[in-house]
Amino acid sequence: MKDILKAHLFRAGKFRAWRAAFMGFGAIACFWPVLAAAQNTGGVSTPVVNIDHRSAQYRITLDPDDNGQTGFAQRLHYQQAINDDMMWRVVGQTRKTAESDFDFDFVQAELFWQVTPNAMDYQTGLRVDARFRGGDRPEQIGANWLNLWTLSDRWQARASAMTHVQMGDNAAKGLALQTRAQLMHSLPEGRSIGVEIFNDYGRTGSVQGFDKQNHALGPFVTMPITDNISVYSSVLFGLSEAAADTELRFWIIRSFD
């Protein structure tokens, strides 16, 4: 009887997870007709590299617009550990433009390096990026400092300091400056909830006041769907005038570990 009850509860939990995932898709579908150009498909990366890790992600972000136009950005990436300290990732992104719903945005190559030993509660690492765009848009090279704090069995914090420089005929001057942070609480059955903040300060030499910068904050939830598929859903709310009022974000993560 206990085994039957456990099996029933397991199936019920799976059903609730699938229902939550479909609700996330439904929320995006409801807002689809009134959303415009999305920008932020990024996350708050961990510096931790797990040996033998392999995974792929699909991400979509939708961003409200005052003109009521539909817009969205989509991203695919694949990442794989090289050893227990280093990992590579390749990212491809499309965006909606006046010419196409799926206009090529960029391809980006990334290399992660975990600096600290695995046993430490504080982890730090570096990520370097090379981004390639189409047309007459500039390429860019980025360097990022990634940090993670294990605060308890259930609580974890991440923070990143990010910068890049553009290259090419139409390159903007100066270094781009960004920070990101996340506070996450782990729940039973592999789920988690938390809050994230994204800060884009502009470029050195032309940093303006808070409302001219892009600052956004919002909650997120993650949950497993199967043993190797999980989903992430979040909403970002603009804190500054330059930021979008609302961004809806949804990811599907497929692990091959």
C-alpha positions in Angstrom: 0.0 0.0 0.0 2.9 2.4 0.8 4.5 1.7 -2.6 1.2 2.4 -4.4 0.7 5.7 -2.4 4.2 6.8 -3.2 3.7 6.1 -6.9 0.5 8.1 -6.9 2.1 11.0 -5.2 5.0 10.9 -7.6 2.7 11.0 -10.6 0.7 13.8 -9.0 3.9 15.8 -8.5 4.9 15.3 -12.2 1.4 16.4 -13.2 1.7 19.6 -11.2 5.1 20.3 -12.7 3.8 19.8 -16.3 0.7 22.0 -15.4 3.0 24.8 -14.2 5.1 24.6 -17.3 2.0 24.8 -19.6 0.7 27.8 -17.5 4.0 29.5 -18.2 3.6 28.9 -21.9 0.0 30.1 -21.6 1.0 33.3 -19.9 3.4 34.1 -22.8 0.8 33.2 -25.4 -1.8 35.6 -23.8 0.7 38.5 -23.8 2.1 37.7 -27.3 -0.2 40.1 -29.3 0.9 43.1 -27.2 4.6 42.6 -26.7 7.5 44.3 -28.3 11.3 44.0 -28.8 12.8 41.9 -26.0 16.4 42.3 -25.0 17.4 40.3 -22.0 17.7 36.6 -22.5 20.7 36.4 -20.1 21.0 34.9 -16.7 23.2 35.1 -13.6 25.8 32.5 -14.3 27.4 30.2 -11.8 31.2 29.9 -11.7 31.0 26.2 -10.8 32.0 23.7 -13.4 30.8 20.1 -13.0 33.0 17.5 -14.7 31.1 15.6 -17.5 28.4 18.2 -17.6 26.6 18.7 -20.9 23.3 20.6 -21.5 21.3 22.6 -24.0 18.8 25.5 -23.4 16.1 27.2 -25.3 15.1 30.7 -24.0 12.5 33.2 -25.0 12.0 36.7 -23.7 9.0 39.0 -24.4 9.1 42.7 -23.6 6.1 45.1 -23.4 6.1 48.1 -25.6 4.1 51.4 -25.4 3.1 51.1 -29.0 1.5 47.7 -28.5 3.7 46.0 -31.1 4.7 42.3 -30.8 8.3 41.6 -30.3 10.5 38.8 -28.8 14.0 37.4 -28.7 14.9 33.7 -28.8 18.1 32.0 -27.9 19.6 28.5 -28.1 22.8 27.4 -26.5 24.8 24.3 -25.8 27.5 23.9 -23.1 30.0 21.2 -22.2 32.6 20.8 -19.5 36.2 20.3 -20.7 37.4 19.1 -17.3 36.4 19.9 -13.7 37.6 23.5 -14.0 36.7 24.7 -17.5 33.6 24.6 -19.8 32.8 26.0 -23.2 29.4 27.3 -24.5 28.1 28.4 -27.9 25.1 30.7 -28.1 22.9 31.7 -31.0 20.1 34.3 -30.8 17.4 35.7 -33.0 15.2 38.8 -32.6 12.2 40.3 -34.2 12.9 43.3 -36.5 10.9 45.2 -39.1 12.2 42.7 -41.7 11.7 39.4 -40.0 10.3 37.7 -36.9 13.5 35.6 -36.6 16.2 38.0 -37.7 19.8 36.8 -36.9 21.0 38.7 -33.8 24.4 37.1 -32.9 26.5 34.0 -32.3 28.6 34.0 -29.2 31.4 31.7 -28.0 32.1 31.5 -24.2 34.8 29.9 -22.1 34.3 29.4 -18.3 37.1 28.9 -15.8 36.3 27.9 -12.2 39.1 29.3 -10.0 38.3 28.0 -6.5 38.3 24.4 -5.3 34.9 22.6 -5.2 34.8 22.2 -1.5 34.5 25.9 -0.7 31.3 27.7 0.2 32.5 30.7 -1.8 33.2 30.0 -5.5 34.6 32.4 -8.0 35.5 32.2 -11.7 35.9 33.9 -15.0 34.1 33.8 -18.3 35.4 35.3 -21.6 33.1 35.9 -24.6 33.5 36.6 -28.3 30.3 37.8 -30.0 29.8 37.9 -33.8 26.9 39.8 -35.4 25.6 40.1 -38.9 25.5 43.1 -41.3 27.3 46.3 -40.3 26.9 45.8 -36.5 30.1 45.6 -34.4 31.6 42.5 -32.9 32.5 42.4 -29.2 34.9 40.8 -26.7 33.7 40.4 -23.1 35.2 39.5 -19.7 33.0 38.5 -16.7 33.7 37.8 -13.0 31.3 35.2 -11.6 30.7 34.5 -7.9 28.6 32.1 -5.8 28.0 31.9 -2.1 26.5 28.8 -0.4 24.7 30.5 2.5 23.1 27.3 3.9 21.6 24.0 2.7 18.7 25.9 1.1 20.1 29.4 0.3 22.5 30.4 -2.4 23.6 33.8 -3.8 25.3 34.7 -7.1 26.7 37.9 -8.4 28.5 38.9 -11.6 30.5 41.9 -12.8 30.5 42.1 -16.6 32.2 44.2 -19.2 32.8 44.2 -23.0 34.3 46.3 -25.7 33.0 46.5 -29.2 35.2 46.2 -32.3 34.6 47.2 -36.0 33.7 50.2 -38.0 30.5 51.0 -36.0 31.9 50.1 -32.6 30.8 52.2 -29.6 33.5 53.8 -27.6 34.4 52.8 -24.0 33.8 49.7 -21.9 30.2 48.5 -21.3 29.6 48.0 -17.5 27.0 45.6 -16.1 26.3 43.8 -12.8 23.8 41.0 -12.1 22.8 39.2 -8.8 20.6 36.4 -7.7 19.3 35.1 -4.4 17.8 31.5 -4.6 16.0 29.3 -2.1 15.9 25.6 -2.8 12.6 23.7 -2.3 11.7 20.0 -2.1 11.6 17.9 -5.3 14.3 19.9 -7.1 12.3 23.2 -7.3 13.6 26.6 -6.4 12.4 30.2 -6.1 14.3 33.5 -5.9 14.9 37.0 -7.1 17.3 38.5 -9.7 18.5 42.0 -10.5 20.1 43.2 -13.8 22.0 46.5 -14.0 23.3 48.0 -17.2 25.2 51.2 -16.4 26.2 52.2 -20.0 29.8 52.8 -21.2 32.8 54.4 -19.6 33.1 58.0 -20.6 29.3 58.4 -21.0 27.7 57.0 -17.9 24.5 58.8 -17.2 22.0 59.1 -14.3 20.0 56.2 -12.9 16.9 56.7 -15.1 19.0 56.7 -18.2 20.5 53.4 -17.3 18.8 50.0 -17.5 17.9 48.4 -14.2 15.4 45.6 -13.7 14.4 43.3 -10.8 12.0 40.3 -10.5 11.2 36.9 -9.2 11.9 33.5 -10.8 11.0 29.9 -10.3 12.6 26.7 -11.5 11.3 23.1 -11.5 12.2 19.7 -12.9 9.8 18.2 -15.5 11.6 14.9 -15.9 14.9 13.5 -14.7 16.8 15.5 -17.4 14.5 18.3 -18.4 13.7 21.4 -16.3 12.1 24.8 -16.8 12.8 28.3 -15.6 10.2 31.2 -15.6 10.6 34.8 -14.5 9.2 38.3 -14.7 11.5 41.3 -14.7 10.1 44.8 -13.7 11.9 47.9 -14.7 13.4 50.0 -11.9 14.5 52.9 -14.2 12.9 54.9 -16.9 15.2 53.4 -19.6 14.2 49.8 -18.7 11.2 48.0 -20.1 8.2 48.0 -17.7 7.9 44.2 -17.8 9.8 41.3 -19.4 8.5 37.8 -19.5 11.2 35.1 -19.6 10.9 31.3 -20.1 13.6 28.7 -20.5 13.7 24.9 -21.1 16.9 23.2 -20.0 17.9 19.7 -21.3 20.7 18.0 -19.4 22.8 15.2 -20.9 24.8 14.4 -17.8 
